[in-house]
C-alpha cells in the first residue's frame, strides 16, 4: 500500500509541476523512455533474480544459485531484449554530454522519473 502511495505522490508531483515530462523531451529522450517501459518487466525479473541468487549463496545453496544465474543470463540472450538493450546503450551515448551529464536536463528528469516509477511497480 505504501508503494502505491509513493507512486501516486510522484505522479502528483509531476502534475503539479505543470509539465508533461514526455512532451518536452528530445526525440532520443522519448525513445529512451519508451524502451525503458518495454524493458520494465525484464528489469524487474532481473532484480528479483539478483535477490534470489544472493539469498541462495548466503544460505549455502550453490546448485540453486547456479540455476538462478542461468535464468538471469537467459534474459539477456533473448534477441528482443538484447536488441532493446543495445539501442538503450546507443541512446545513452547520444544523450550524454561526454562529461558524465546529459545534454538536456528535461531528458534526465523524465528518465529518472521513469526509473523511479518502474522501481515501485516492480515490488
C-alpha positions in Angstrom: 0.0 0.0 0.0 2.9 2.3 0.8 4.4 1.8 -2.6 1.1 2.7 -4.3 1.0 6.0 -2.3 4.6 6.7 -3.3 3.8 6.2 -7.0 0.8 8.4 -6.7 2.8 11.1 -4.9 5.4 11.0 -7.7 2.6 11.3 -10.3 1.0 14.2 -8.4 4.3 16.0 -8.1 4.8 15.7 -11.9 1.3 17.0 -12.5 1.7 19.9 -10.0 5.0 20.9 -11.7 2.8 21.7 -14.7 5.0 19.9 -17.2 4.3 16.8 -19.2 7.6 15.0 -18.9 7.3 13.3 -22.2 6.2 16.4 -24.3 9.3 18.4 -23.5 11.8 15.6 -24.3 14.1 15.4 -27.3 13.4 12.6 -29.8 16.2 10.5 -28.2 14.8 11.1 -24.7 11.3 10.0 -25.8 12.7 6.9 -27.4 14.8 6.1 -24.3 11.8 6.3 -22.0 9.7 4.2 -24.4 12.4 1.5 -24.5 12.7 1.6 -20.7 8.9 0.9 -20.5 9.2 -2.0 -22.8 12.1 -3.5 -20.8 10.5 -2.9 -17.4 9.3 -6.5 -16.9 12.8 -7.8 -17.8 14.4 -5.4 -15.4 12.0 -6.4 -12.6 12.7 -10.0 -13.2 16.5 -9.4 -13.1 16.2 -7.5 -9.9 14.2 -10.4 -8.4 16.7 -13.0 -9.6 19.6 -10.9 -8.2 18.0 -11.1 -4.8 17.3 -14.8 -5.0 20.9 -15.5 -6.2 22.3 -13.6 -3.2 20.0 -15.3 -0.8 20.8 -18.8 -2.2 24.6 -18.0 -1.9 24.3 -16.8 1.6 22.2 -19.8 2.6 24.7 -22.2 1.0 22.6 -23.5 -1.9 25.1 -23.4 -4.8 23.0 -25.6 -7.1 20.0 -23.3 -6.8 22.3 -20.2 -7.2 23.7 -21.6 -10.4 20.2 -22.4 -11.8 19.1 -18.8 -11.0 22.2 -17.4 -12.7 21.4 -19.4 -15.8 17.9 -17.9 -15.8 19.4 -14.4 -15.4 21.8 -15.0 -18.3 18.9 -16.3 -20.4 17.1 -13.0 -20.1 20.0 -11.2 -21.8 20.2 -13.8 -24.5 16.7 -13.1 -25.6 17.1 -11.5 -29.0 14.4 -8.9 -28.5 15.8 -7.9 -25.1 19.3 -7.8 -26.4 18.3 -5.6 -29.3 16.5 -3.1 -27.0 19.4 -3.1 -24.6 21.8 -2.3 -27.4 19.6 0.6 -28.6 19.4 1.9 -25.0 23.2 2.0 -24.9 23.3 3.9 -28.2 20.8 6.4 -27.0 22.6 6.8 -23.7 25.7 7.9 -25.7 23.7 10.4 -27.7 22.0 11.8 -24.6 25.3 12.2 -22.7 27.3 15.4 -22.8 30.6 13.4 -22.5 31.3 14.7 -19.0 29.0 12.4 -17.0 25.9 14.6 -17.5 23.2 14.9 -20.1 22.7 17.5 -22.9 19.1 18.2 -22.0 18.0 18.4 -18.3 14.4 17.6 -19.2 15.5 14.3 -20.6 17.3 13.4 -17.4 14.3 14.4 -15.3 11.9 12.2 -17.4 14.3 9.2 -17.5 14.8 9.5 -13.7 11.0 9.6 -13.2 10.5 6.5 -15.4 13.2 4.7 -13.4 11.6 5.6 -10.0 8.1 4.6 -11.2 9.4 1.3 -12.6 11.1 0.6 -9.3 7.9 1.0 -7.3 5.9 -1.0 -9.8 8.3 -3.9 -9.6 7.7 -4.6 -6.0 
